[in-house]
Structures are given as structure tokens and as C-alpha cells.
Amino acid sequence: MKVRIKFSKEGNAKFIGHLDVMRYFQKVMRRAEISICYSGGFSPHQIMSFAAPLGVGITSCGEYFDIEVEDSENLSTMKERMNQTMAEGFHIESCRRLPDSAGNAMSIVAAARYTISFRSGYEQTALEDFKDTEQWMKELEKFYQNESIIITKKTKKGMKELDLKPLIYEFSSDKTSACMVISTGSAENIKPELILDAYYQHLKKERPAFAFQIQREEVYALKDGRLVSLEALGEGYE
């Protein structure tokens, strides 16, 4: 039986890297006595597939991984059992049963939604030459209206120009934050920091370190030509 698990990663947990998060949840499976399936061979491992890795320093309320469990597993109590073993900063949001034909979380990711705001105490650093946060956000939205958003990106083959505009699917802002849905996954993958870098290149300035707080809100797959949350592709047992 395939199960998709949605979890949040907040507070100091944002400083834990992806590989350590994977190891952490392997231990959670054992502590919560989840009847997870193992691979065969001489070195069996838990059958577990994470969606798009989250960068260090970014919080999230929409992270996912898929597991396979024995048919005897009690899905109605899985969320509660796992949360009883959670360390501070991690919380299970939902457990959803997947159809047998469902692709794993990593392979189907197409986009992710992020919120960018100013980190408390660093506003003054980021607002140089701006009246307030509202003006900064308005100028960022005006920058997004350009026909193209070019960033010079370092690759293995040297420096390369990349147009970010086709990879930003949605953009909006208010007085204190900006929200964007951007391309994520194996085909075209960009990070919100890259958009900030492009904005500061436009301003002919260096992006101030530590000035912004980034949160991933949701991860999406493409289904029937539209973006659907990974959670919505499962059923029941929230």
C-alpha cells in the first residue's frame, strides 16, 4: 500500500539538511512502529521517496515523502503515532493513501509555492534606497512585469544567461511579503533566491545576506494541464 505523508519543517529544524531529514524519518518509522516495507537484497532499506529537497534555512508547511506499508497498517492512527515521536520543528500534517499507479513524490514535482518576507531585525539592511517594505514589494512586482527576467548563472560549463520569467507561474505581493509559484523538479528547477538575485542585479546591488525569510507553502504536480498539490492526489486518512 502506498502512502503520501505531508509534514511541516519550522523553527530551528530549518537548519537540518535534506540527508539528515531522510535519516530522521527512517528513525521515526521505527519509533512509531509503522509497518513500512523494505527493499530486498543483502542491504535492505526502507522504501521511502522524498519530493523536492528543501534548502537549508528555509521553513516549510508543505513537504512530502512517499512510503510503502503492509496492508495491515492502520492508516487512521498513523499521523497521531508519528507526531508522538516528532522532534521540535517537525509535524505531520496528513497521511494520504495513493493509488497503486501513482508516481512517486520525487518524479512528479512540477512547481512549488513560496512566500518571501523580511527577516525581523534586517529590514533596514534590505530597504536601503526604499521608503518602506511596501515600496520594496511594489518595485519587486514592477520588476516581475518585465517581458524577461535575465539572471547570469554559474554552471559547470561557465557563466550562462537564463530567463526566469517563463519559470515563474504566479506572482503577487502585499505590503510585507511576496508570494510566487515557480518551476521546481528535475526538468526546470529554480529557487526563490535566484529571483531575488536577479532583482538585485537589476538594482545594481548585492543581495544583503540573511535579510529575507523564505517559506515553502506547497508543492505541486501537473495533472490534466493544471497544478495540483501532492496532497490532493491521495485520499482519506488526514
Salt bridges, closest charged atoms under 4 A:
ASP20 OD1 - ARG23 NH1 2.77
GLU63 OE2 - ARG216 NE 2.88
ASP66 OD1 - ARG4 NE 2.79
GLU73 OE2 - ARG81 NH2 2.19
GLU93 OE2 - HIS91 ND1 3.34
ASP129 OD2 - LYS205 NZ 2.81
GLU134 OE2 - LYS138 NZ 3.57
GLU139 OE2 - LYS142 NZ 3.39
GLU170 OE1 - ARG113 NH2 3.25
ASP197 OD1 - ARG207 NE 2.56
GLU218 OE1 - LYS6 NZ 3.10
GLU231 OE1 - LYS6 NZ 3.30
GLU238 OE2 - ARG96 NH2 2.42
